Amino acid sequence: MYTIGYIDDDKTTFESYKKLFKKEGMELLYPSGCFSMDEVVDWILSSNIKCMMVDYKLKNKFDFLGTELVYSINMKIPDLPCFIITSFTEDSIYENVVITNLIIDRDVFTNDMYENFVKKIKQAVNVFDKRLKKHTDEYRELLGKKRQLKISAIEEERLIDLFKLLRAYREVDDIPVELLKSEVQKTLDELIEKTNNIIKNAEKRK
C-alpha cells in the first residue's frame, strides 16, 4: 500500500480523490487538526507519509500557500516528493519555489492523464523508499565513525539528523549508546522526546 498525504483548504476534494486512489492501491490521508507548517511536518513523519499532494490555494484555512508549505517540508524532509495540485498552474510556476514538473493541473483527475499521474506518484514513492535505504547505509557508516572516535562535528550533526528521520520512518529502532555519550546530549534528549511523541501519536491513530 502506498501512503500518500493530501492537504487542501476544501476537504471535499480529499474524499473524492481518496476513493480514486484506493482503486490504485494507494491510501490517501488528510492532516485533520494541523494548522501550522510544523504540525504538518510532524504529521507526515508520524503517519509514515511517502509522498505529499498539496493544494496551491490554502489561505481560506491556512496562513500559507501550498508552495510555501512544500518549501518548509523539503527543508526538513529533503527527499520527500511533494506535488502541487492546482487550477492555478501559472501562479505556482511563476513563484519559482517548486519545479514545474511537480506542479500538476487539477484536471489530471478527470482526463486521460490520470493513469500517468498515478504511475508518477508510485514511482516517486519507490524513489523515496530507496533513498531511505541509502540514508540507512550512511547512518550506519557515520555510527561506525562515532564508535571509532573518528567523527567530525558536522558528521555528528548529520548522524543525529539521520537518526531522527530514520526512527520516525521506523527504519531504525534502537538508540545507539554512542549517541548518548555525545556532547550534544541535550539536543538528542529533545530529539528523542519529540520523535517518541510522534510515534505515540501515530499509534493512537491506528
FENKA-V276901 format. One record per run of one state. SS is the DSSP state (hx for helix, st for strand, lp for the rest). FROM is the first residue (numbers start at 0). TO is the last residue. Records with the same first field share a line. If there is no record, write none. Layout:
SS: FROM-TO, FROM-TO
This chain:
lp: 0-0, 7-9, 22-24, 30-35, 46-49, 55-64, 76-79, 86-87, 95-98, 109-112, 147-151, 168-175, 180-183, 205-205
st: 1-6, 25-29, 50-54, 80-85, 102-104
hx: 10-21, 36-45, 65-75, 88-94, 99-101, 105-108, 113-146, 152-167, 176-179, 184-204
